[in-house]
């Protein structure tokens, strides 16, 4: 970042987001799914609704860090993007722990040597950054005292766009087939990450240092 946040602020942002994903899953997503299953029953409608679980639940969970008074007070337009990335990193690391714990209880995965999870780790590290990119505009607009609703909707749409191909892969939508879908997903996530990098750099540069002419 051209004007990074103080180290204590980044550490606070990171720590505040660590438990957000497991908490949102166990206390919001699971009860909601149980309720909808009892109400609607298993079927196409419930499947369609589940596609929105992660975007609609996880994005607001990342905004929780803004509740902390010390974080809000120190948040400025010029450091908002850096703080958002720290929150995204904390959220993503918490999600890695959550997924790893669940995988460790599955016999088919628990017996595998650690190096066979290198693909999982690479994808998860990309997602750590993406989580921060999705909320960067929310934090920036909040720091500027502007409405965060448009930015919140952008983050939710981006999250849905990232996850939707996973559903397509799971149901084996043509024309790729089960052999090619993993490669397609790998390429898609890499392209998505690259787009997020450009997005974050643009947001950060909006508050970069200015020269004598007054231009950024």
Number of C-alpha atoms within 10 A of each C-alpha: 15 14 16 14 19 13 10 10 19 21 14 18 25 23 19 21 24 21 18 23 24 19 15 18 19 11 10 14 19 13 12 14 15 11 12 15 14 9 10 11 12 11 9 10 10 15 12 10 11 15 15 17 17 18 21 18 16 23 20 17 18 24 18 13 22 19 10 12 10 11 18 15 10 14 24 20 19 23 24 28 31 28 31 31 25 26 34 28 26 29 29 27 22 22 22 20 15 16 13 15 12 12 13 13 10 10 9 9 15 14 9 11 8 9 9 10 12 10 10 12 13 10 13 17 14 17 23 22 23 27 26 27 29 27 28 27 24 25 29 25 19 20 21 15 11 11 11 17 12 12 19 22 16 16 24 21 15 19 20 17 13 18 15 12 17 15 12 13 18 10 11 15 13 10 8 13 12 14 9 12 20 14 12 14 16 13 12 14 19 14 12 17 18 13 13 19 14 12 15 23 14 12 19 23 15 12 18 16 12 9 8 6 6 7 8 11
